[in-house]
Each structure stands twice: as C-alpha cells, then as structure tokens.
Amino acid sequence: MPRVLMLHTGGTLGMAGGRPSALRPAAFFQTLRKRAPELFQLADIELELFSNLDSSEMQPELWSRMAAHLHRRLPDFDGAVVTHGTDTLAFTASALSFMLRNPPCPVVLTGSQRPLGEIRSDARLNLIDAVLSALQGPREVTICFDSHLYRGNRTRKVKVAEYDAFESPNFPVLGTLGVDATFEKGLASRGPFRLHDKLDPRVFLLKVYPGLDPALPLQLLPHVKGLVVEAYGAGNVPIAPELGRSLLPLFVQARERGVPVLVVSQSYRNGVDLTLYESGAKALAEGAVGGADMTPSAALVKLMQGLAEHPRGGEALSRFLRTPVAGELSVGRPTVPPPEKPRRRPVRVGRVG
C-alpha cells in the first residue's frame, strides 16, 4: 500500500466547538480516524502534528521549519498532505513551492470551511481528494479544495462563507476530482530535490489606493529590506506632482536606499506590464521589477526568499524575481485560462461559517 505523510498544522479543519462559540483546536487525529476512515483505505497514512494553530498565526519562521521537516521526510513517502487553515493557505503554499524545489512526490495542502467533526463539513471530501491527489497528482506543491487541484503559488482565497473558497485566476487547474479524477502533468523536474529554507521577512506589502499619503510609505523605507507594491491594473500608480500624492519619490528613494521594489497588480486576472503606461515606465526606470501575473502572496514570499539568497540585491535579485522558480509567473504576456463551467452542487441549508 502506498505511504502518505499527513502533516497537521492547525486551522478550521481540525477544530472543535460550535457556533456561536469560537472554534478551538481539538484532538485532530482522533477525529480524523472517526470521521474519515476511508482515508486509511487509500494509503498507509502516517500522521504528524507539526503545530495546532489558527492560520492567522502562521509566520515565515514556521514556513522554514515546515519546509525543512518535509525535506527530511518526503523521500520516505509516495505523497504528502498538509492540513492548514484557509486564511493563510495561499501564503504557505507559495512558501513551500519556493522552498521545496523538485519534490520527489506531490505535496498537497488542504483545509476546510467547517471543522471535520461537524455534520455538514467539507473537510472529509477535501481530505479524501487531497490524499488521492498526493498519490496521483503532479509532483509539486498544490492546494486541493472543493474537488479542484490548484498550483499552490497561483491560488487566491476568494470566499469566506462558501465551500469553493479558492480560485486560480491566471493558471488552469491541475486536477478535477469529480466522478473521475483527472490530473495534469504539472512542473517538469529540473534537477535534484533541494531545500531553500532561508527567508528575510523584512518585507512590506503596500496596496495603492486613492488618497494614499506618500509620506507614510516613505517613512517605512528605512525599516524594510524589500517592498511589494500592489498597484492598479498593469502596474499603475499616481505620479502627478500637482495633485500632491505622487508615489514616484517612493521608487526614487527605494533605489537610493537599495530597497528592491516588486510591483504586482490588484486586478484579479492578467498581470503587470510596466512598459505599458507612463507611471509604470517611470517606476521601471527607477529599478522596480514587474511581477507579471504573480499573486500578491506569491510575490511577497518570493521577495523574502530573494532577499535571503541575494542579500546584495542588484541584477541577481532582479533576475531571480523575474524568472519562474516554481511556475508562479507567466513569461511574456500573461494568459488567462478559459472560465470554468458552472459547478453543479446540491442545495445546502444554513450558513457556512
């Protein structure tokens, strides 16, 4: 029988307690064997408790520990499943995709919108699909949720109170688990399995909005080592000096201080092209790097890793940020996958928490 490592980190899936009282961590493994015994018919599952945290408590130091642990353990298994809270699931999936290069088996993250112990939980099916994806899916870091398998670093959480909580706006799904389970090949192997667990978390994510006072991010520059700017559209920011809120001085001072700036888009689909409009071109002239169609969470983690691996910055860091490491960005003009057909699902009664 194939072997699967299941690493529990916490989150709603493994919590107990009902509404309206707050959810709380529970004895996850005991509940797992009781509520989802089918898992143990699919594979010989080895359960490990990594942490038992609400995912809002996830931090870069935990990503590094998790990646190092998986690097040690993965060669002994046919696949791995990481159970995780949904709020920071896309961040953790992005981090693991950059830190575990060329994994020897699939690494599948999953979670749920309701705890496993509840009657109408989505946790049981998500776990079964995740284990199956860990056995048959592509050898990369993915997220399995609501019968779909997504590339981890391409995924966004888009819903709070529905079961189809995740989407991959700029990259097709890697698997569909309906009556039949079908999977794509995923990333091609590019060498031996390697661990890149160093991160520099001194990065700030700045969302541009009308009325943003440039003095605020300018005061941050002495305290950060890198900056991700979530700009409008194709990478646009206000630059008109007569209106008093130009962000061009931010790019100028960041270059002078040696603070790398990575620009991504607030837009859900497509990506950044800093050559398209004047403001993007001026940011590019000051050394900003366009993040193409990377998600903000993937961009943030990639900059953390880039700063740790290229502490001198310069062209080496810029090239690292522009080059796909784990399929996180499209080279050239980003393409948009065709829209999915509407999903048929049974009528559900009551609110999903």
N, C-alpha and C positions, 0 to 999 in steps of 0.2 A: 504494500500500500504506500502511495506517495506521502511524503512528510511535509507538513506546513507549519511554519513558526507563526504563532499569533501573539503579537506584542500589544498589550493593552496600555494606553496612555491616559485614559480617562474620557470625559465627555458624557453627553446625554445618554448614549447607548448603554453605558454601564452604571447608570444612576438609578436610585430608587426614590420613592416619595411621590405623592400625587398632588395634582392641582387642588386648591390654590397654594399649597405649601411649596417651599422651594425644593428643587431637586437636590439630591445629595449623593456623593459617591457611595457605592454599595459593594457587596461581595460579588464581583462580576463573574468570576469563574463558576461559582455555584449556580448562579442564574443561567449562565450560558449552557451548561450541561442539562439543565432542566428544561429550558425554553427552546433550545435548538439542538436536539440530539442528532439531527440529520447531518450536522457538520462532521461528526466523527465517523460517518459512513463514507464521506467523500475522501477523507485523508486521515492520516495519523497526525493529530494536531497537538503540538507542544505549546502550552500556554505559559506566557511570562508576563509578569506585572512590571512594567517599566516605571509607570507613575499612575496616579489616580487623581488627575487634576481637571478642573474646568478648563476648557481650551483657551479661555481668555488669559490664563496664567502661563501659557506656553511662551518660552523665551529662546533666544539664539543659543544660549549655553546648553539647553536641553536638546536642541537640534543636533549639536555637535556630539553630545553623549549618545543620542539615539543612533546617529549615523555610525559612530564607532562601534557600538554594540551590534548593529546589523551587519557591519563589515566583518566582524568576527564570526557571526552566526550563520549568515546566508549560505556559505559553501556547504553546509551540512543539510540543507533543505532543498525541496523542489519548488518552494514558493514561500512568500511571507505576507501576512496580513497585519496591518497596524490599525487598531481601533482608536478613534480620535474624535474629539468634539468638532462640531461643524464650523464654529466661528473662525477658527484659525487653521482649518484643514488645508485650504489652498496655500497658505504660507508654509506649513510644514511639508506638504507635498513638493513645493518648489524647492525648499531647502534640501530635502533628501535627494531630489533629482540632480542637483548640482554636486552634492557631497558623495553620492554613491555612483561613480562613473562605471559604466558597463557592468551592471549587476549580473550575477550568474543565473538569476531566476527572477520572476516577477515580484515586485514589491507593491502591494495594493493597500491603499488607505481607504477606510470607510468609517461611517458613523451613522447617526440616525437622528430623526426629529423627535422621536419618542423613546423612552427607555425600553430596554428589552423586556422587562418584566410586565409592561402594560399590554392589555389585550390587543389594542389596535396599533401596536408598534410596527414601524417599518424596519426595525433593527434585524429581525430574523431573516427576512429576504435579503437585506443588504449584506449580512454576514455570509449567507449561502452563496450569493453571487460573487462576493469578494474571494471566498475560498476557491470557487471554480475558476475565477479569473487568475488567481495565483497559481493554479495548476495548468491552465491552458492559454492564458493571455500573453502579451508581449513582455519581453524581459526589459522592463523599465519601470519607473515609479509612476503609478497611476492612482486615480480615485475612482472607486466603484460606488455608485449611488443611484437608486431608483432604476435599476436594471440597465444602466449605461456605464460604460468604462471610458474614462477620460484620461488624456495625458495630464499628469498632476500639475505641471507648471503652466498649463494652458487654461486652468479651470478657475471659475469665479463662483462664489456663493451668491445666488441671486434672489433667494426667497427665504423667509424666516418661518412661515407658517404653512408650508406645503411640502409634500414629500419629494417633489422634483426640485430640490433646493440648489442644484449645481448645473452649470452650463459651461460649454467651451466655445465662446463666440467666434474665435478665429482659427479653429482647428477641428477637423472632423472627429467624431467619436472613434475610439479604438476597439469598442466592443458593444454589442447589443445582446442582452440576455432576456429573451422572450421565451416563446415555446422552444425555440432553438437558441443556442448560444453561439454567436459568431464573433471572431476576433480578427483584427488587422495585425500585420507583422510588427509594426512599431519600429523603434530605432534599430538600426544595424549596429552590431558590435564593432567598436573601434579600439580594440586592444584589451589588455588585462583589466580585471576588476581592481579599481583603485579607490582609495578613500581620500577625500579632500574636506577635512572637517574643520578647517580654520575659517573663522568669520570675524569681521570687525563690525560690531553693531552700532558704531558711532555714525549712523546714517539718519537723515531726516527726510520724511515724505511730505512734500509741500503741495497742497491742492490749490490751484489757482482759482480765484473767484472774483466777481465784480466787487470792487471796494477794498480788495486786499491792500493793506498799507505796506509798501516795500520796506519800510523801516523795521518791520517785525522779522522777516526772514534775514535781513541784513544783520540784525543783532545775533542771529543764530550762527552765522558763518564761523566766528571764532571757536565755536563749541562743537562743530561737527567735522567729520572727515570726508563725508560724501553727501550728496543731495539728489534726491529723486524728485523731479518736478512733474506733477500730474497736470498737464496743460490742456487747453482746449483743442478739439479737432485734430488737425495734422501736426500739432505742436505749437500752437499759437499762444502768445501771452501779450498783455498790454505793454506797449513801448512808447506811446505818445507822451513826450515830456510835458506838453502844455496841459495835460489832464492831471498831472501830479502823481500818477501811480504807475509809472513805468518800472518794469522789472528788469530792464536792461542793466542797470547798475548792479543787480544781484549777480548776473552772469559775469560781468566785468570783474567784480571783486572776488568772486569764486575762483576765476582764473588766476588772479593776482595772488590769492592765498593758497593756490594748489588744491582747491576743493573740487573734485570731479562732479559734474552735473549730468545726470541721465534723465532724458525727457521721454515721458510716455503720455498716452492720451487718456482723457476722461471718457472719450467715446467708447461705447461698448464693442463696436465692430471696427475692423480695419486698424490702421495704426499711424504712427508718426512719420512724417517726411519733412524734415527741417529745411529742405530746399524749396518747398512749395510756396511759402509766403514770406513776407519781409521780416516779420518778427522771428520766425524760425531760423531764417538765414542769418540774422544778426546773432542769435544765440549760438548757432553753429560756428560763426566766425570767432566767438569768444571761447570756443573749446567744448561746448555742450555736445553730448552724444545722443543721437536719436535712438530710442528704444524700439523702433519698428512696432510690431504688434504684441509686444510683451504685456502681460497683465501688470498692474502696479505691484502686486505681491511678488511676482517673479522678479521684477526689476529691482525691488528693494533687497531681496535676498541675494541676487546676483551681484549687486554693488557691494554688499557686505563681504561676499567671498572675494570679489575682485580686489578690494582694498587690502584684504589679508594676504592674498597671493602676489599682489603687485603694489607693495607699500610705497614705492617711489612714484607711482602714478604714471603720467606721461602716455606715450603712444602704446606701451604694452598694456596698460589698463584699458585704454580706449578700444584697442583691438579686441581685448577679451570681452568687453561689453557689447561690441557689435557682432561678435561671432557666436553662432549657436553652440551651446555646450551640451544641452540635453533636449534639443527640439523645442526650445522655449520661444523662439522667434523665427519669422519667415525672412529669408534672404530675398531682397528685391521688393517689389510691391506686394504687400500682404494680400492673400486671397481669403475669401470668405466661403466657408462650406455652405452647401445648399441647406435651406431651412428644413428642419426635421418635420416629418408628418405629425399631425396632432396625435398625442398619445391617448389611447383609449384606456380608461381606468374606471373601476367600479365607483358608484356613488358612495361617498363617505359621510357619515353623520357626525356632527360635532366639530369643534375647532381643534386644529393641530397646534400644539404648544411648542 
